[in-house]
Amino acid sequence: MNKQNVVIIEDEVPAARLLHSMVSRLRPEWNISVLPGSVDEAVAWFASHPHPDLIFLDIQLADGNSFDFLSAAHPSSIIIFTTAYDQYAVRAFTVNSIDYILKPVDEQRLLDAIVKYETLQSNGNTLPENYLNTLLDALKPQEKQYRTRFLISGIDRFWSLQVSDIAYFYSENKVTFAVTKTGQEHIIDLSLNKLTEQLDPDRFFRANRQVIVCISAIDHAEPYFNGRIVVSVRPPYKDKITISEEKLSAFKQWLNF
């Protein structure tokens, strides 16, 4: 096979050196360059140099990710992705000669990817017109999915509790409770910190260390001591739900969104 021009884009210097060494050992005739693992620097390099035949591209770069690089640089090269995150592997990277290698890189897996690339080249296959768009679609940031229900366990049965039925959550003695709009309480096997990550922030607000409230459950708010406010909810909470002065601006913005 003709001498190939190859570029490695990897933000971790030891990983870049190791990959360069492995590719050089497997294909000593190739011309291999290592670029800084920065979106900005890699884009600048591609704007001023002929595009290589092949890119080994890390998914996560120092100042962004491969989606940012590809959408800005529009490389005409074939891509082999390298990633430490196997969730990316299932997002269409094996379409149209796209391949991926999980890190730490296994030499046999690397060789398999190289042979796949060489087979594509030797067969005279050309990249389809939508090759780059396929890559960009696979890498496009996905809209975050928020939790919609919880599995609740009873004495003799399980059932599903819909998030849309919950008025607020509260924590007491390290136990988390969900209170429905009808006033029923259910134990939830998640901390408030975890719930904050999983609930839609347009609908739920972390009022304080003890309570997360749903916007539809808020009846009214009124001033309290030291710049704080007290929020009243339906059904009523057994204690005052106070929001600190530091959180007041974020709370008002949330209510007005």
C-alpha positions in Angstrom: 0.0 0.0 0.0 1.2 3.5 -0.8 2.7 5.6 2.0 0.0 7.1 4.1 -0.1 10.5 5.8 -1.6 10.0 9.2 -2.4 12.4 12.1 -3.0 11.6 15.7 -5.1 14.1 17.7 -5.0 13.2 21.4 -5.1 15.5 24.4 -3.1 13.3 26.7 0.6 13.4 25.8 1.5 9.9 27.1 -1.4 8.4 25.2 -0.4 10.2 22.1 3.2 9.0 22.4 2.0 5.4 23.0 -0.4 5.4 20.0 2.4 6.9 17.8 4.8 4.2 18.9 2.2 1.4 18.2 1.2 2.7 14.8 4.8 3.2 13.8 5.7 -0.3 14.8 2.7 -1.8 12.9 3.2 0.5 9.8 6.8 1.9 9.8 6.4 3.2 6.2 3.6 5.6 7.2 4.2 9.3 7.8 2.7 10.0 11.2 2.3 13.4 12.9 1.0 14.1 16.4 -1.0 17.3 16.8 -1.9 19.0 20.1 -5.1 17.6 21.6 -6.8 21.0 21.3 -9.8 21.9 19.1 -8.4 25.3 18.3 -4.9 24.2 17.5 -6.0 21.2 15.5 -8.4 23.3 13.4 -5.7 25.9 12.8 -3.3 23.1 11.6 -5.9 21.7 9.2 -6.5 25.2 7.8 -2.9 25.5 6.8 -1.8 22.0 5.8 -3.0 19.3 3.3 -5.5 17.0 5.0 -4.0 13.6 5.9 -5.3 10.3 4.6 -6.2 9.1 8.1 -6.9 10.7 11.5 -6.7 8.9 14.8 -9.1 11.2 16.7 -9.7 11.3 20.4 -13.4 11.9 21.3 -12.6 14.2 24.3 -10.1 17.0 23.6 -8.6 19.6 25.9 -10.9 22.4 25.0 -13.9 20.6 23.5 -14.6 17.4 21.7 -14.3 15.8 18.3 -17.7 17.2 17.2 -16.3 20.7 17.7 -13.2 19.8 15.7 -15.0 18.1 12.8 -17.6 20.8 12.4 -14.9 23.5 12.2 -12.2 21.8 10.3 -14.3 19.7 7.8 -11.5 17.2 7.2 -11.5 15.1 4.1 -9.7 12.3 5.9 -11.0 8.9 7.1 -11.5 8.9 10.9 -10.6 6.2 13.4 -11.8 7.3 16.8 -10.1 6.7 20.1 -12.1 6.9 23.3 -12.1 5.9 26.9 -15.9 6.0 27.0 -17.5 3.0 25.4 -21.0 4.7 25.2 -19.7 6.5 22.1 -19.0 3.1 20.5 -22.6 2.4 20.0 -23.4 5.7 18.2 -22.9 4.7 14.6 -19.0 4.7 14.5 -19.0 1.6 12.4 -21.0 3.2 9.6 -19.3 4.0 6.3 -15.9 2.7 7.4 -16.0 4.6 10.7 -14.1 2.7 13.4 -13.2 3.2 17.0 -10.7 2.0 19.5 -11.2 1.9 23.2 -8.4 3.2 25.5 -6.1 1.9 26.7 -5.4 0.9 23.2 -4.9 -2.9 22.5 -2.4 -3.5 19.7 -4.5 -6.2 18.1 -7.6 -4.0 18.1 -5.5 -1.2 16.6 -4.2 -3.6 13.9 -7.8 -4.6 13.1 -8.8 -1.0 12.6 -5.7 -0.3 10.4 -6.5 -3.4 8.2 -10.1 -2.2 7.9 -8.8 1.2 6.7 -6.4 -0.4 4.3 -9.0 -2.7 2.9 -11.2 0.3 2.2 -8.4 2.0 0.4 -7.2 -1.0 -1.6 -10.7 -1.7 -2.8 -10.8 1.8 -4.3 -13.8 2.7 -2.1 -14.4 6.4 -1.8 -16.1 8.1 1.1 -19.8 8.9 0.5 -20.8 12.5 0.2 -22.5 12.5 3.6 -19.5 10.9 5.4 -18.8 14.0 7.5 -22.4 14.6 8.2 -22.7 11.0 9.4 -19.9 11.6 11.8 -21.4 14.8 13.1 -24.8 13.3 13.6 -23.2 10.4 15.6 -21.2 12.9 17.8 -23.9 15.6 18.1 -24.5 16.4 21.8 -27.7 14.5 22.8 -30.6 16.2 24.5 -30.4 15.3 28.1 -33.1 12.9 29.2 -34.6 13.5 32.6 -36.2 11.0 34.9 -39.9 10.4 34.4 -40.8 7.8 37.0 -39.6 5.9 40.0 -40.1 2.2 41.0 -41.7 2.1 44.4 -41.6 -1.1 46.5 -44.4 -1.9 48.9 -44.9 -4.8 51.2 -46.2 -7.2 48.5 -46.0 -5.3 45.3 -44.1 -2.8 43.1 -45.6 0.1 41.2 -44.5 3.1 39.2 -44.6 6.6 40.6 -44.7 9.2 37.8 -42.5 12.3 38.4 -45.4 14.4 37.0 -47.4 13.4 40.1 -44.8 14.6 42.6 -45.1 18.0 44.4 -41.8 17.9 46.2 -39.1 15.8 47.7 -37.6 16.1 51.2 -34.8 14.5 53.2 -35.1 13.5 56.8 -32.6 11.4 58.8 -30.8 10.6 55.6 -34.0 9.2 54.0 -35.5 10.8 50.9 -39.3 11.1 50.5 -41.4 12.0 47.5 -44.7 13.7 48.3 -47.4 13.5 45.6 -49.9 16.2 44.8 -52.5 14.2 46.8 -50.3 14.2 49.9 -49.0 10.6 49.7 -45.4 10.0 50.8 -43.1 7.4 49.2 -39.5 6.6 50.1 -37.1 7.2 47.2 -33.8 5.3 47.1 -31.8 8.4 46.0 -30.2 11.3 47.8 -31.4 14.9 47.0 -28.0 15.5 45.3 -28.7 12.6 42.9 -32.2 13.7 42.3 -31.0 17.2 41.4 -29.0 15.7 38.6 -31.8 13.6 37.3 -34.8 16.0 37.5 -35.8 18.5 34.9 -34.4 21.9 36.2 -37.3 23.7 34.5 -39.7 21.9 36.8 -37.8 21.3 40.0 -35.7 23.6 42.2 -33.4 22.7 45.1 -34.8 25.1 47.7 -32.3 24.1 50.4 -30.5 21.1 51.8 -33.8 19.4 52.8 -36.2 20.1 50.0 -36.6 20.0 46.2 -39.9 21.7 45.0 -41.9 21.3 41.8 -43.0 24.6 40.3 -46.6 23.4 40.0 -46.7 22.8 43.8 -45.8 26.4 44.7 -48.7 28.3 46.2 -46.9 31.5 47.1 -43.7 33.0 48.6 -43.2 35.7 51.2 -40.3 37.6 52.8 -38.6 36.1 55.8 -35.7 37.1 58.1 -32.2 38.0 56.9 -33.1 38.4 53.2 -34.6 34.9 52.9 -38.1 34.0 51.7 -40.5 31.3 52.7 -42.2 29.2 50.1 -45.6 27.7 50.7 -46.5 24.5 48.7 -49.5 22.3 48.0 -49.9 20.0 49.8 -48.4 21.8 52.8 -44.9 20.8 54.0 -44.6 20.1 57.7 -41.9 22.8 58.1 -41.0 26.1 56.6 -39.3 25.9 53.2 -36.8 28.7 53.3 -34.7 30.0 50.4 -31.5 31.8 51.3 -30.6 35.2 50.1 -27.8 33.7 47.9 -30.4 31.5 46.1 -33.1 34.1 45.8 -32.0 35.5 42.4 -31.8 32.0 40.9 -35.2 31.1 42.4 -36.9 34.2 41.0 -35.4 33.6 37.6 -36.6 30.0 37.7 -40.2 31.1 38.6 -40.2 33.6 35.8 -38.7 31.3 33.1 
